[in-house]
Amino acid sequence: MRKPGKKRAAALALMIVAAGILAGCAKQTDSGKDGTITITNVSYDPTREFYQEYNKIFEDYYRDTYKTGITVVQSHGGSGGQARSVIEGAKADVVTLALAHDITMIEKSGLIDSGWIKEFEGNSSPYTSAIVFLVRKGNEKNIKDWSDLIKPGVEVITPDPKSSGGACWNFLAAWQYAKITDQGDEEKMKAFVADLYKNVSVMDSGARGATTTFVENGQGDVLIAWENEAINTVKEYPDQYEIITPSISILAEPSVAVVDENARKDGAEKASEEYLKYLYSDKAQRLIGEYGYRPSNKTILSEFSGKFDLNVNLCTIDDFGGWDAAYETFFADGGIFDEIYVN
Protein backbone atom coordinates (compact mmCIF):
# COMPACT_ATOMS: atom_id res chain seq x y z
CA MET A 1 0.00 0.00 0.00
CA ARG A 2 1.35 3.45 -0.86
CA LYS A 3 2.36 5.85 1.84
CA PRO A 4 -0.03 8.79 2.33
CA GLY A 5 1.11 12.20 1.14
CA LYS A 6 1.89 14.92 3.65
CA LYS A 7 -1.56 16.47 3.46
CA ARG A 8 -3.30 13.12 3.81
CA ALA A 9 -0.97 12.07 6.65
CA ALA A 10 -1.67 15.29 8.53
CA ALA A 11 -5.40 14.74 8.13
CA LEU A 12 -5.05 11.18 9.42
CA ALA A 13 -3.18 12.40 12.48
CA LEU A 14 -5.95 14.88 13.24
CA MET A 15 -8.56 12.10 12.96
CA ILE A 16 -6.62 9.97 15.43
CA VAL A 17 -6.49 12.87 17.92
CA ALA A 18 -10.22 13.46 17.45
CA ALA A 19 -10.92 9.79 18.07
CA GLY A 20 -9.00 9.97 21.32
CA ILE A 21 -10.95 12.98 22.48
CA LEU A 22 -14.25 11.28 21.68
CA ALA A 23 -13.14 8.10 23.40
CA GLY A 24 -12.42 10.14 26.50
CA CYS A 25 -15.96 11.46 26.41
CA ALA A 26 -17.18 7.88 26.70
CA LYS A 27 -16.11 7.85 30.34
CA GLN A 28 -18.64 10.52 31.23
CA THR A 29 -22.05 9.55 32.56
CA ASP A 30 -25.02 9.68 30.22
CA SER A 31 -27.63 11.13 32.54
CA GLY A 32 -27.43 14.11 34.80
CA LYS A 33 -28.52 14.38 38.43
CA ASP A 34 -31.89 15.68 37.23
CA GLY A 35 -32.43 12.62 35.03
CA THR A 36 -31.48 14.37 31.81
CA ILE A 37 -30.27 11.90 29.18
CA THR A 38 -27.23 12.62 27.03
CA ILE A 39 -26.74 10.93 23.67
CA THR A 40 -23.92 11.41 21.16
CA ASN A 41 -24.42 11.64 17.41
CA VAL A 42 -21.26 10.89 15.41
CA SER A 43 -21.83 12.34 11.96
CA TYR A 44 -19.92 13.42 8.88
CA ASP A 45 -18.64 16.82 7.82
CA PRO A 46 -21.40 18.76 6.03
CA THR A 47 -24.21 18.00 8.51
CA ARG A 48 -22.91 20.26 11.30
CA GLU A 49 -25.30 23.15 10.83
CA PHE A 50 -28.31 20.94 10.16
CA TYR A 51 -27.85 18.90 13.33
CA GLN A 52 -27.26 22.01 15.42
CA GLU A 53 -30.80 23.06 14.53
CA TYR A 54 -32.29 19.58 14.49
CA ASN A 55 -30.99 18.83 17.98
CA LYS A 56 -32.90 21.83 19.31
CA ILE A 57 -36.25 20.75 17.90
CA PHE A 58 -35.67 17.13 18.89
CA GLU A 59 -34.77 18.07 22.47
CA ASP A 60 -37.99 20.10 22.71
CA TYR A 61 -40.02 17.25 21.20
CA TYR A 62 -38.51 14.63 23.51
CA ARG A 63 -38.99 16.74 26.63
CA ASP A 64 -42.62 17.53 25.74
CA THR A 65 -43.44 13.92 24.78
CA TYR A 66 -41.59 11.95 27.46
CA LYS A 67 -41.31 14.59 30.22
CA THR A 68 -37.59 13.89 30.37
CA GLY A 69 -34.75 16.24 29.49
CA ILE A 70 -32.29 15.21 26.79
CA THR A 71 -29.05 16.69 25.49
CA VAL A 72 -27.49 15.74 22.16
CA VAL A 73 -23.74 15.98 21.67
CA GLN A 74 -22.51 15.96 18.07
CA SER A 75 -19.20 15.10 16.41
CA HIS A 76 -18.18 15.65 12.78
CA GLY A 77 -15.40 14.57 10.45
CA GLY A 78 -14.76 12.54 7.33
CA SER A 79 -17.31 9.72 7.31
CA GLY A 80 -14.82 6.87 7.00
CA GLY A 81 -12.65 8.33 9.74
CA GLN A 82 -15.69 8.78 11.99
CA ALA A 83 -16.70 5.15 11.50
CA ARG A 84 -13.20 3.96 12.41
CA SER A 85 -13.17 6.18 15.50
CA VAL A 86 -16.40 4.55 16.74
CA ILE A 87 -14.96 1.08 16.16
CA GLU A 88 -11.89 2.12 18.14
CA GLY A 89 -13.98 3.23 21.11
CA ALA A 90 -15.19 6.76 20.46
CA LYS A 91 -18.42 7.69 22.18
CA ALA A 92 -21.46 7.22 19.91
CA ASP A 93 -25.08 6.31 20.62
CA VAL A 94 -26.12 7.01 17.04
CA VAL A 95 -24.22 7.44 13.80
CA THR A 96 -25.43 9.51 10.86
CA LEU A 97 -22.82 8.86 8.21
CA ALA A 98 -22.30 9.54 4.51
CA LEU A 99 -22.78 6.01 3.22
CA ALA A 100 -24.09 2.63 4.31
CA HIS A 101 -20.69 0.94 4.05
CA ASP A 102 -19.31 3.04 6.90
CA ILE A 103 -22.12 1.84 9.16
CA THR A 104 -21.65 -1.73 7.97
CA MET A 105 -18.03 -1.52 9.17
CA ILE A 106 -19.31 -0.64 12.65
CA GLU A 107 -21.87 -3.47 12.44
CA LYS A 108 -19.08 -5.94 11.67
CA SER A 109 -17.26 -4.82 14.82
CA GLY A 110 -20.28 -5.99 16.86
CA LEU A 111 -21.46 -2.55 17.98
CA ILE A 112 -24.54 -2.37 15.73
CA ASP A 113 -27.12 -5.15 15.47
CA SER A 114 -27.63 -6.78 12.08
CA GLY A 115 -30.59 -5.55 10.05
CA TRP A 116 -29.99 -1.90 10.93
CA ILE A 117 -30.58 -0.77 7.34
CA LYS A 118 -34.24 -1.85 7.57
CA GLU A 119 -34.85 -0.26 10.97
CA PHE A 120 -35.97 3.05 9.50
CA GLU A 121 -37.70 4.04 6.26
CA GLY A 122 -35.90 4.28 2.93
CA ASN A 123 -33.06 1.94 3.90
CA SER A 124 -32.44 4.14 6.94
CA SER A 125 -31.77 7.20 4.76
CA PRO A 126 -33.97 10.05 6.02
CA TYR A 127 -32.46 12.45 3.47
CA THR A 128 -30.53 12.17 0.22
CA SER A 129 -28.30 14.41 -1.84
CA ALA A 130 -26.55 14.56 -5.20
CA ILE A 131 -23.07 15.47 -6.41
CA VAL A 132 -22.60 18.79 -8.19
CA PHE A 133 -19.84 21.22 -9.12
CA LEU A 134 -19.24 24.50 -7.33
CA VAL A 135 -17.37 27.10 -9.40
CA ARG A 136 -16.47 30.72 -8.91
CA LYS A 137 -18.86 33.33 -10.28
CA GLY A 138 -18.45 33.73 -14.02
CA ASN A 139 -17.11 30.17 -14.40
CA GLU A 140 -13.89 31.38 -16.06
CA LYS A 141 -12.84 27.84 -17.07
CA ASN A 142 -16.27 27.17 -18.65
CA ILE A 143 -16.85 24.01 -16.65
CA LYS A 144 -20.09 22.30 -17.68
CA ASP A 145 -19.56 18.57 -17.25
CA TRP A 146 -17.18 15.88 -16.04
CA SER A 147 -15.16 16.01 -19.27
CA ASP A 148 -14.14 19.58 -18.44
CA LEU A 149 -12.44 18.45 -15.24
CA ILE A 150 -9.66 16.66 -17.12
CA LYS A 151 -8.67 19.65 -19.25
CA PRO A 152 -5.15 21.04 -18.76
CA GLY A 153 -5.06 23.91 -16.32
CA VAL A 154 -8.28 23.02 -14.50
CA GLU A 155 -7.59 22.71 -10.78
CA VAL A 156 -10.03 20.34 -9.02
CA ILE A 157 -10.78 20.11 -5.30
CA THR A 158 -12.30 16.90 -3.94
CA PRO A 159 -11.71 15.01 -0.68
CA ASP A 160 -9.99 11.66 -0.20
CA PRO A 161 -12.12 8.51 -0.73
CA LYS A 162 -10.00 6.72 1.86
CA SER A 163 -11.47 8.90 4.61
CA SER A 164 -14.48 10.73 3.16
CA GLY A 165 -17.83 9.25 2.25
CA GLY A 166 -18.63 12.25 0.09
CA ALA A 167 -15.44 11.62 -1.86
CA CYS A 168 -16.61 8.06 -2.58
CA TRP A 169 -19.86 9.39 -4.01
CA ASN A 170 -17.84 11.90 -6.10
CA PHE A 171 -15.65 9.14 -7.51
CA LEU A 172 -18.59 6.90 -8.41
CA ALA A 173 -20.43 9.72 -10.17
CA ALA A 174 -17.34 10.41 -12.28
CA TRP A 175 -16.93 6.69 -12.98
CA GLN A 176 -20.55 6.40 -14.14
CA TYR A 177 -20.03 9.32 -16.52
CA ALA A 178 -16.94 7.62 -17.95
CA LYS A 179 -18.79 4.31 -18.23
CA ILE A 180 -21.52 5.88 -20.36
CA THR A 181 -19.17 8.06 -22.38
CA ASP A 182 -16.67 5.26 -23.05
CA GLN A 183 -19.39 2.62 -23.53
CA GLY A 184 -18.11 0.39 -20.75
CA ASP A 185 -14.46 0.23 -21.91
CA GLU A 186 -12.82 -0.17 -18.49
CA GLU A 187 -9.33 0.85 -19.59
CA LYS A 188 -10.67 4.11 -21.02
CA MET A 189 -12.77 4.60 -17.89
CA LYS A 190 -9.73 4.18 -15.67
CA ALA A 191 -7.74 6.57 -17.86
CA PHE A 192 -10.48 9.21 -17.62
CA VAL A 193 -10.72 9.06 -13.83
CA ALA A 194 -6.92 8.95 -13.53
CA ASP A 195 -6.73 12.16 -15.59
CA LEU A 196 -9.34 13.75 -13.35
CA TYR A 197 -7.35 12.97 -10.21
CA LYS A 198 -4.16 14.28 -11.79
CA ASN A 199 -5.93 17.65 -11.78
CA VAL A 200 -6.79 17.39 -8.06
CA SER A 201 -4.53 19.84 -6.26
CA VAL A 202 -5.72 19.30 -2.68
CA MET A 203 -7.30 16.14 -1.28
CA ASP A 204 -8.69 16.90 2.17
CA SER A 205 -9.80 14.20 4.61
CA GLY A 206 -13.46 15.29 4.54
CA ALA A 207 -16.02 17.18 2.48
CA ARG A 208 -16.12 20.21 4.77
CA GLY A 209 -12.34 20.49 4.64
CA ALA A 210 -12.55 20.47 0.84
CA THR A 211 -15.16 23.23 0.93
CA THR A 212 -12.93 25.28 3.22
CA THR A 213 -10.00 24.80 0.85
CA PHE A 214 -12.07 26.03 -2.09
CA VAL A 215 -14.11 28.77 -0.43
CA GLU A 216 -12.04 30.10 2.45
CA ASN A 217 -8.54 29.44 1.09
CA GLY A 218 -9.39 30.32 -2.50
CA GLN A 219 -7.77 27.26 -4.06
CA GLY A 220 -9.01 25.48 -7.16
CA ASP A 221 -11.28 26.22 -10.10
CA VAL A 222 -13.99 23.70 -9.24
CA LEU A 223 -15.12 21.85 -6.14
CA ILE A 224 -16.83 18.48 -6.54
CA ALA A 225 -19.35 18.79 -3.73
CA TRP A 226 -22.39 17.56 -1.94
CA GLU A 227 -25.37 19.43 -3.32
CA ASN A 228 -26.21 20.78 0.12
CA GLU A 229 -22.69 22.17 0.60
CA ALA A 230 -22.91 23.92 -2.76
CA ILE A 231 -26.39 25.30 -2.06
CA ASN A 232 -25.39 26.67 1.32
CA THR A 233 -22.17 28.19 -0.04
CA VAL A 234 -24.08 30.03 -2.78
CA LYS A 235 -26.63 31.16 -0.20
CA GLU A 236 -23.84 32.61 1.97
CA TYR A 237 -21.84 34.06 -0.92
CA PRO A 238 -24.39 34.72 -3.70
CA ASP A 239 -22.10 36.98 -5.71
CA GLN A 240 -19.04 34.74 -5.57
CA TYR A 241 -20.08 31.18 -6.51
CA GLU A 242 -22.46 29.28 -8.75
CA ILE A 243 -23.58 25.66 -9.03
CA ILE A 244 -23.08 23.53 -12.12
CA THR A 245 -25.13 20.33 -12.36
CA PRO A 246 -23.29 17.74 -14.49
CA SER A 247 -25.11 15.63 -17.07
CA ILE A 248 -24.78 12.59 -14.80
CA SER A 249 -24.74 12.58 -11.01
CA ILE A 250 -25.47 10.03 -8.31
CA LEU A 251 -28.20 9.74 -5.70
CA ALA A 252 -26.15 9.97 -2.52
CA GLU A 253 -27.90 8.22 0.36
CA PRO A 254 -26.47 9.06 3.79
CA SER A 255 -27.43 6.42 6.36
CA VAL A 256 -28.32 6.46 10.05
CA ALA A 257 -28.23 3.80 12.77
CA VAL A 258 -28.35 3.30 16.51
CA VAL A 259 -25.03 2.07 17.89
CA ASP A 260 -26.90 -0.61 19.82
CA GLU A 261 -24.12 -1.84 22.10
CA ASN A 262 -23.26 1.66 23.29
CA ALA A 263 -26.86 2.84 23.59
CA ARG A 264 -27.76 -0.22 25.70
CA LYS A 265 -24.82 0.38 28.02
CA ASP A 266 -25.81 4.04 28.34
CA GLY A 267 -29.46 3.25 29.05
CA ALA A 268 -30.25 5.44 26.05
CA GLU A 269 -31.54 2.92 23.53
CA LYS A 270 -35.09 4.30 23.38
CA ALA A 271 -33.88 7.90 23.22
CA SER A 272 -31.45 7.03 20.44
CA GLU A 273 -34.16 5.30 18.42
CA GLU A 274 -36.46 8.30 18.87
CA TYR A 275 -33.68 10.64 17.77
CA LEU A 276 -33.41 8.90 14.40
CA LYS A 277 -37.11 8.22 14.02
CA TYR A 278 -37.93 11.91 14.48
CA LEU A 279 -35.80 12.72 11.41
CA TYR A 280 -38.78 11.43 9.40
CA SER A 281 -41.28 13.82 11.02
CA ASP A 282 -42.72 16.57 8.83
CA LYS A 283 -41.01 19.25 10.90
CA ALA A 284 -37.61 17.62 10.59
CA GLN A 285 -38.10 16.84 6.89
CA ARG A 286 -38.77 20.51 6.17
CA LEU A 287 -35.69 21.47 8.17
CA ILE A 288 -33.73 18.96 6.07
CA GLY A 289 -34.88 20.74 2.91
CA GLU A 290 -34.01 24.15 4.34
CA TYR A 291 -30.43 22.98 4.91
CA GLY A 292 -30.01 21.75 1.35
CA TYR A 293 -30.61 18.02 1.72
CA ARG A 294 -33.36 16.29 -0.23
CA PRO A 295 -36.16 15.15 2.12
CA SER A 296 -37.04 11.46 1.83
CA ASN A 297 -40.72 12.44 2.08
CA LYS A 298 -41.65 12.95 -1.59
CA THR A 299 -44.46 15.37 -0.81
CA ILE A 300 -42.19 17.61 1.23
CA LEU A 301 -39.42 17.23 -1.36
CA SER A 302 -41.79 18.71 -3.94
CA GLU A 303 -42.10 21.81 -1.76
CA PHE A 304 -38.41 22.44 -2.47
CA SER A 305 -38.55 21.93 -6.23
CA GLY A 306 -37.15 25.41 -6.74
CA LYS A 307 -34.04 24.54 -4.74
CA PHE A 308 -33.14 21.17 -6.29
CA ASP A 309 -32.79 20.03 -9.87
CA LEU A 310 -35.25 17.14 -9.65
CA ASN A 311 -34.73 16.23 -13.31
CA VAL A 312 -31.00 15.49 -13.09
CA ASN A 313 -29.91 12.05 -14.38
CA LEU A 314 -29.01 10.20 -11.18
CA CYS A 315 -27.43 6.78 -11.03
CA THR A 316 -27.63 4.90 -7.71
CA ILE A 317 -25.39 2.65 -5.67
CA ASP A 318 -27.35 -0.29 -7.09
CA ASP A 319 -25.66 0.43 -10.44
CA PHE A 320 -22.42 -0.59 -8.72
CA GLY A 321 -23.78 -3.74 -7.08
CA GLY A 322 -24.44 -2.15 -3.68
CA TRP A 323 -22.00 -0.61 -1.24
CA ASP A 324 -20.16 -3.74 -0.18
CA ALA A 325 -19.30 -4.59 -3.79
CA ALA A 326 -18.54 -0.96 -4.70
CA TYR A 327 -16.23 -0.43 -1.77
CA GLU A 328 -14.29 -3.62 -2.42
CA THR A 329 -13.92 -2.81 -6.12
CA PHE A 330 -13.03 0.86 -5.87
CA PHE A 331 -11.87 1.92 -2.41
CA ALA A 332 -10.42 -1.06 -0.53
CA ASP A 333 -6.62 -1.30 -0.46
CA GLY A 334 -5.50 -2.32 -3.93
CA GLY A 335 -8.81 -1.29 -5.50
CA ILE A 336 -9.32 0.86 -8.56
CA PHE A 337 -8.75 4.14 -6.71
CA ASP A 338 -5.35 2.94 -5.52
CA GLU A 339 -4.59 1.72 -9.03
CA ILE A 340 -5.31 5.01 -10.76
CA TYR A 341 -4.27 7.52 -8.11
CA VAL A 342 -0.73 8.89 -8.42
CA ASN A 343 0.37 10.46 -5.16
C-alpha positions in Angstrom: 0.0 0.0 0.0 1.3 3.5 -0.9 2.4 5.9 1.8 0.0 8.8 2.3 1.1 12.2 1.1 1.9 14.9 3.7 -1.6 16.5 3.5 -3.3 13.1 3.8 -1.0 12.1 6.6 -1.7 15.3 8.5 -5.4 14.7 8.1 -5.1 11.2 9.4 -3.2 12.4 12.5 -6.0 14.9 13.2 -8.6 12.1 13.0 -6.6 10.0 15.4 -6.5 12.9 17.9 -10.2 13.5 17.5 -10.9 9.8 18.1 -9.0 10.0 21.3 -11.0 13.0 22.5 -14.2 11.3 21.7 -13.1 8.1 23.4 -12.4 10.1 26.5 -16.0 11.5 26.4 -17.2 7.9 26.7 -16.1 7.9 30.3 -18.6 10.5 31.2 -22.0 9.6 32.6 -25.0 9.7 30.2 -27.6 11.1 32.5 -27.4 14.1 34.8 -28.5 14.4 38.4 -31.9 15.7 37.2 -32.4 12.6 35.0 -31.5 14.4 31.8 -30.3 11.9 29.2 -27.2 12.6 27.0 -26.7 10.9 23.7 -23.9 11.4 21.2 -24.4 11.6 17.4 -21.3 10.9 15.4 -21.8 12.3 12.0 -19.9 13.4 8.9 -18.6 16.8 7.8 -21.4 18.8 6.0 -24.2 18.0 8.5 -22.9 20.3 11.3 -25.3 23.2 10.8 -28.3 20.9 10.2 -27.8 18.9 13.3 -27.3 22.0 15.4 -30.8 23.1 14.5 -32.3 19.6 14.5 -31.0 18.8 18.0 -32.9 21.8 19.3 -36.3 20.8 17.9 -35.7 17.1 18.9 -34.8 18.1 22.5 -38.0 20.1 22.7 -40.0 17.2 21.2 -38.5 14.6 23.5 -39.0 16.7 26.6 -42.6 17.5 25.7 -43.4 13.9 24.8 -41.6 11.9 27.5 -41.3 14.6 30.2 -37.6 13.9 30.4 -34.8 16.2 29.5 -32.3 15.2 26.8 -29.1 16.7 25.5 -27.5 15.7 22.2 -23.7 16.0 21.7 -22.5 16.0 18.1 -19.2 15.1 16.4 -18.2 15.6 12.8 -15.4 14.6 10.5 -14.8 12.5 7.3 -17.3 9.7 7.3 -14.8 6.9 7.0 -12.7 8.3 9.7 -15.7 8.8 12.0 -16.7 5.2 11.5 -13.2 4.0 12.4 -13.2 6.2 15.5 -16.4 4.6 16.7 -15.0 1.1 16.2 -11.9 2.1 18.1 -14.0 3.2 21.1 -15.2 6.8 20.5 -18.4 7.7 22.2 -21.5 7.2 19.9 -25.1 6.3 20.6 -26.1 7.0 17.0 -24.2 7.4 13.8 -25.4 9.5 10.9 -22.8 8.9 8.2 -22.3 9.5 4.5 -22.8 6.0 3.2 -24.1 2.6 4.3 -20.7 0.9 4.0 -19.3 3.0 6.9 -22.1 1.8 9.2 -21.6 -1.7 8.0 -18.0 -1.5 9.2 -19.3 -0.6 12.6 -21.9 -3.5 12.4 -19.1 -5.9 11.7 -17.3 -4.8 14.8 -20.3 -6.0 16.9 -21.5 -2.5 18.0 -24.5 -2.4 15.7 -27.1 -5.1 15.5 -27.6 -6.8 12.1 -30.6 -5.6 10.0 -30.0 -1.9 10.9 -30.6 -0.8 7.3 -34.2 -1.9 7.6 -34.9 -0.3 11.0 -36.0 3.0 9.5 -37.7 4.0 6.3 -35.9 4.3 2.9 -33.1 1.9 3.9 -32.4 4.1 6.9 -31.8 7.2 4.8 -34.0 10.1 6.0 -32.5 12.4 3.5 -30.5 12.2 0.2 -28.3 14.4 -1.8 -26.5 14.6 -5.2 -23.1 15.5 -6.4 -22.6 18.8 -8.2 -19.8 21.2 -9.1 -19.2 24.5 -7.3 -17.4 27.1 -9.4 -16.5 30.7 -8.9 -18.9 33.3 -10.3 -18.4 33.7 -14.0 -17.1 30.2 -14.4 -13.9 31.4 -16.1 -12.8 27.8 -17.1 -16.3 27.2 -18.7 -16.9 24.0 -16.6 -20.1 22.3 -17.7 -19.6 18.6 -17.3 -17.2 15.9 -16.0 -15.2 16.0 -19.3 -14.1 19.6 -18.4 -12.4 18.4 -15.2 -9.7 16.7 -17.1 -8.7 19.6 -19.2 -5.2 21.0 -18.8 -5.1 23.9 -16.3 -8.3 23.0 -14.5 -7.6 22.7 -10.8 -10.0 20.3 -9.0 -10.8 20.1 -5.3 -12.3 16.9 -3.9 -11.7 15.0 -0.7 -10.0 11.7 -0.2 -12.1 8.5 -0.7 -10.0 6.7 1.9 -11.5 8.9 4.6 -14.5 10.7 3.2 -17.8 9.3 2.3 -18.6 12.2 0.1 -15.4 11.6 -1.9 -16.6 8.1 -2.6 -19.9 9.4 -4.0 -17.8 11.9 -6.1 -15.7 9.1 -7.5 -18.6 6.9 -8.4 -20.4 9.7 -10.2 -17.3 10.4 -12.3 -16.9 6.7 -13.0 -20.5 6.4 -14.1 -20.0 9.3 -16.5 -16.9 7.6 -17.9 -18.8 4.3 -18.2 -21.5 5.9 -20.4 -19.2 8.1 -22.4 -16.7 5.3 -23.0 -19.4 2.6 -23.5 -18.1 0.4 -20.7 -14.5 0.2 -21.9 -12.8 -0.2 -18.5 -9.3 0.9 -19.6 -10.7 4.1 -21.0 -12.8 4.6 -17.9 -9.7 4.2 -15.7 -7.7 6.6 -17.9 -10.5 9.2 -17.6 -10.7 9.1 -13.8 -6.9 9.0 -13.5 -6.7 12.2 -15.6 -9.3 13.8 -13.4 -7.4 13.0 -10.2 -4.2 14.3 -11.8 -5.9 17.6 -11.8 -6.8 17.4 -8.1 -4.5 19.8 -6.3 -5.7 19.3 -2.7 -7.3 16.1 -1.3 -8.7 16.9 2.2 -9.8 14.2 4.6 -13.5 15.3 4.5 -16.0 17.2 2.5 -16.1 20.2 4.8 -12.3 20.5 4.6 -12.6 20.5 0.8 -15.2 23.2 0.9 -12.9 25.3 3.2 -10.0 24.8 0.8 -12.1 26.0 -2.1 -14.1 28.8 -0.4 -12.0 30.1 2.4 -8.5 29.4 1.1 -9.4 30.3 -2.5 -7.8 27.3 -4.1 -9.0 25.5 -7.2 -11.3 26.2 -10.1 -14.0 23.7 -9.2 -15.1 21.9 -6.1 -16.8 18.5 -6.5 -19.3 18.8 -3.7 -22.4 17.6 -1.9 -25.4 19.4 -3.3 -26.2 20.8 0.1 -22.7 22.2 0.6 -22.9 23.9 -2.8 -26.4 25.3 -2.1 -25.4 26.7 1.3 -22.2 28.2 0.0 -24.1 30.0 -2.8 -26.6 31.2 -0.2 -23.8 32.6 2.0 -21.8 34.1 -0.9 -24.4 34.7 -3.7 -22.1 37.0 -5.7 -19.0 34.7 -5.6 -20.1 31.2 -6.5 -22.5 29.3 -8.8 -23.6 25.7 -9.0 -23.1 23.5 -12.1 -25.1 20.3 -12.4 -23.3 17.7 -14.5 -25.1 15.6 -17.1 -24.8 12.6 -14.8 -24.7 12.6 -11.0 -25.5 10.0 -8.3 -28.2 9.7 -5.7 -26.2 10.0 -2.5 -27.9 8.2 0.4 -26.5 9.1 3.8 -27.4 6.4 6.4 -28.3 6.5 10.1 -28.2 3.8 12.8 -28.3 3.3 16.5 -25.0 2.1 17.9 -26.9 -0.6 19.8 -24.1 -1.8 22.1 -23.3 1.7 23.3 -26.9 2.8 23.6 -27.8 -0.2 25.7 -24.8 0.4 28.0 -25.8 4.0 28.3 -29.5 3.3 29.1 -30.2 5.4 26.1 -31.5 2.9 23.5 -35.1 4.3 23.4 -33.9 7.9 23.2 -31.4 7.0 20.4 -34.2 5.3 18.4 -36.5 8.3 18.9 -33.7 10.6 17.8 -33.4 8.9 14.4 -37.1 8.2 14.0 -37.9 11.9 14.5 -35.8 12.7 11.4 -38.8 11.4 9.4 -41.3 13.8 11.0 -42.7 16.6 8.8 -41.0 19.2 10.9 -37.6 17.6 10.6 -38.1 16.8 6.9 -38.8 20.5 6.2 -35.7 21.5 8.2 -33.7 19.0 6.1 -34.9 20.7 2.9 -34.0 24.1 4.3 -30.4 23.0 4.9 -30.0 21.8 1.4 -30.6 18.0 1.7 -33.4 16.3 -0.2 -36.2 15.1 2.1 -37.0 11.5 1.8 -40.7 12.4 2.1 -41.6 13.0 -1.6 -44.5 15.4 -0.8 -42.2 17.6 1.2 -39.4 17.2 -1.4 -41.8 18.7 -3.9 -42.1 21.8 -1.8 -38.4 22.4 -2.5 -38.6 21.9 -6.2 -37.1 25.4 -6.7 -34.0 24.5 -4.7 -33.1 21.2 -6.3 -32.8 20.0 -9.9 -35.2 17.1 -9.6 -34.7 16.2 -13.3 -31.0 15.5 -13.1 -29.9 12.1 -14.4 -29.0 10.2 -11.2 -27.4 6.8 -11.0 -27.6 4.9 -7.7 -25.4 2.7 -5.7 -27.3 -0.3 -7.1 -25.7 0.4 -10.4 -22.4 -0.6 -8.7 -23.8 -3.7 -7.1 -24.4 -2.1 -3.7 -22.0 -0.6 -1.2 -20.2 -3.7 -0.2 -19.3 -4.6 -3.8 -18.5 -1.0 -4.7 -16.2 -0.4 -1.8 -14.3 -3.6 -2.4 -13.9 -2.8 -6.1 -13.0 0.9 -5.9 -11.9 1.9 -2.4 -10.4 -1.1 -0.5 -6.6 -1.3 -0.5 -5.5 -2.3 -3.9 -8.8 -1.3 -5.5 -9.3 0.9 -8.6 -8.8 4.1 -6.7 -5.3 2.9 -5.5 -4.6 1.7 -9.0 -5.3 5.0 -10.8 -4.3 7.5 -8.1 -0.7 8.9 -8.4 0.4 10.5 -5.2 
